[in-house]
C-alpha cells in the first residue's frame, strides 16, 4: 500500500500544521476513513482518487475529527450549558450548577461537586470519552446537588437517563484497564464534597 505524506492546515490553534498521512489503498474502493495516530492524522482513501479528491476528502475528514474531538472536550462554558440542558431534560430543571469546570487533580474520581456553592468539577481524564459518558458523569454530579449520597432516591433520579448502565460499565472498564482495580464507588468514582 503506497503512502503519500502531506501536511494540511485546517484552522488549527497556535498556528500549528497537523501532519496528515494519506494512505492510498487499491483494496479500498469507495470508503474514506481517518484517525489520529499520536501527533499525526491518518486518512485512508481509495488509490484511484485524484489529487483534487484527496485534498477534498482530507479537508472533510480532518474537519470531522476536529469536530468530534471538540465535542469530546467541551469548554467549561459548554459544560455549564450542557449541565443546564441535562438538568432540564432529566431532572425537571431542579439541579442548578453554579459552575462546571475541568480539573486535573482528580485521579480516583470522574467528577465531584460541592453542595454549598453548587460547583461541579470533572476530571480531565474524561476528555476524549464519548459524549454520553461525559453526560452521565455530569448528570451524576447534578443529581448530587439534589441528593448528597448514593441512596435509592439518588439512583431514581438517574433512571431517566437511558445510558446510565452503559456509561457506568464503560467507566468501570476504563478504571480497570488503567489501574487494574475496581473502585468501591463504581458508578462514576465520584461523591459530593
C-alpha positions as a printed Julia matrix, in Angstrom:
193×3 Matrix{Float64}:
   0.0    0.0    0.0
   1.79   3.18  -1.15
   1.9    6.07   1.28
   1.72   9.73   0.47
   2.7   12.04   3.28
   1.27  15.53   3.22
   0.79  18.48   5.53
  -2.56  20.24   5.63
  -3.57  23.18   7.78
  -7.17  23.35   8.94
  -7.64  26.3   11.24
  -5.67  24.62  13.99
  -4.94  26.8   17.02
  -1.47  28.14  17.77
  -0.51  28.29  14.08
   0.47  24.63  14.06
   0.07  22.49  11.0
  -1.07  18.97  11.75
   0.8   16.23   9.95
  -1.55  14.29   7.73
  -0.53  10.97   6.3
  -2.6    9.91   3.31
  -2.73   6.18   2.73
  -3.89   5.08  -0.7
  -5.18   1.55  -0.95
  -6.07  -0.48  -4.03
  -8.37  -2.65  -1.9
 -10.34   0.39  -0.7
 -12.89   1.15  -3.42
 -15.27   3.78  -2.07
 -14.79   4.43   1.64
 -12.63   7.03   3.31
 -11.59   6.86   6.96
  -9.47   8.96   9.28
  -7.99   8.6   12.75
  -5.33  10.11  14.97
  -2.07   8.29  15.5
  -0.09  10.24  18.03
   0.58  13.71  16.64
  -0.49  12.88  13.1
  -3.74  12.25  11.32
  -4.03   9.24   9.03
  -6.54   9.45   6.18
  -7.14   6.26   4.17
  -8.52   6.76   0.67
  -9.01   4.65  -2.46
  -5.91   4.54  -4.68
  -7.94   5.78  -7.67
  -8.67   9.2   -6.11
  -7.22  12.2   -7.93
  -5.12  14.78  -6.06
  -8.16  17.09  -6.01
 -10.31  14.34  -4.48
  -7.53  13.64  -1.98
  -7.45  17.3   -0.9
 -11.25  17.43  -0.67
 -11.51  14.28   1.44
  -8.57  15.14   3.68
 -10.18  18.5    4.46
 -13.55  16.83   5.17
 -12.1   14.08   7.34
  -9.8   16.36   9.35
 -12.74  18.71   9.98
 -14.88  15.75  11.13
 -12.17  14.57  13.51
 -11.71  18.06  14.92
 -15.47  18.42  15.43
 -15.67  15.02  17.12
 -12.72  15.89  19.38
 -14.2   19.28  20.23
 -17.46  17.62  21.3
 -15.47  15.21  23.45
 -13.53  18.09  25.02
 -16.11  20.81  25.63
 -15.02  24.07  27.22
 -16.05  24.97  30.76
 -18.7   27.3   29.31
 -20.06  24.5   27.13
 -20.14  22.23  30.2
 -22.29  24.78  32.07
 -24.69  24.92  29.12
 -24.77  21.13  28.89
 -25.44  20.85  32.64
 -28.44  23.13  32.23
 -29.74  21.04  29.31
 -29.3   17.78  31.23
 -30.99  19.2   34.32
 -33.93  20.4   32.24
 -34.28  17.11  30.38
 -33.7   14.57  33.15
 -34.15  16.39  36.46
 -37.06  18.7   35.63
 -34.64  21.66  35.81
 -34.24  21.27  39.59
 -30.43  20.96  39.72
 -28.58  24.23  39.25
 -24.82  24.12  38.87
 -23.2   27.49  39.52
 -20.06  26.41  37.67
 -18.72  23.38  35.85
 -15.04  23.05  35.03
 -12.37  20.56  34.08
  -9.77  19.75  36.74
  -6.51  17.81  36.56
  -6.27  16.8   40.22
  -8.88  14.02  40.29
  -7.02  10.75  39.88
  -9.59   8.46  41.55
 -12.81  10.3   40.75
 -14.52  11.09  37.47
 -16.33  14.06  38.95
 -17.2   15.84  42.16
 -19.48  18.59  43.35
 -19.71  21.0   46.24
 -23.23  21.2   47.62
 -22.67  24.52  49.43
 -21.94  26.51  46.28
 -23.26  24.21  43.51
 -19.94  23.88  41.73
 -19.1   20.77  39.7
 -15.67  19.56  38.68
 -14.99  16.91  36.02
 -11.72  15.04  35.72
  -9.76  15.79  32.56
  -9.46  12.01  32.25
 -12.98  12.16  30.78
 -11.81  14.29  27.87
 -11.89  12.26  24.7
 -14.5    9.84  26.02
 -17.87   9.59  24.25
 -20.31  12.42  24.86
 -22.82  10.11  26.53
 -20.21   9.15  29.13
 -19.4   12.79  29.9
 -23.15  13.49  30.04
 -23.61  10.66  32.53
 -20.89  11.93  34.87
 -22.23  15.47  34.6
 -25.78  14.26  35.3
 -24.47  12.15  38.2
 -22.97  15.26  39.79
 -26.12  17.27  39.11
 -28.12  14.57  40.9
 -25.79  15.01  43.89
 -26.93  18.63  44.09
 -30.37  17.18  44.88
 -29.29  14.11  46.91
 -25.86  14.05  48.51
 -25.48  10.28  48.91
 -25.94   7.25  46.66
 -29.22   6.07  48.17
 -32.36   4.94  46.36
 -33.64   8.5   45.84
 -30.36   9.42  44.14
 -30.49   6.43  41.76
 -34.15   7.12  40.94
 -33.04  10.49  39.58
 -30.65   8.78  37.16
 -33.17   6.21  35.92
 -34.42   8.66  33.3
 -31.02   8.79  31.59
 -31.09   5.89  29.09
 -27.35   5.25  29.12
 -26.71   5.14  32.85
 -25.83   1.43  32.96
 -23.8    1.59  29.78
 -21.83   4.63  30.98
 -21.16   3.03  34.36
 -19.88  -0.09  32.63
 -17.72   1.99  30.32
 -16.16   3.86  33.24
 -15.62   0.65  35.21
 -13.81  -0.81  32.2
 -11.6    2.27  31.86
 -10.83   2.21  35.59
  -9.97  -1.48  35.44
  -7.64  -1.12  32.45
  -5.88   1.95  33.81
  -5.36   0.97  37.44
  -6.18  -2.73  37.46
  -8.85  -2.4   40.1
 -12.48  -1.58  40.53
 -13.44   1.43  42.61
 -15.8    0.83  45.53
 -17.98   3.57  44.05
 -18.19   2.09  40.58
 -20.9    4.43  39.34
 -18.59   7.26  38.4
 -15.98   7.3   41.09
 -17.48  10.5   42.4
 -19.11  11.77  45.51
 -20.38  15.06  46.8
 -17.77  17.05  48.67
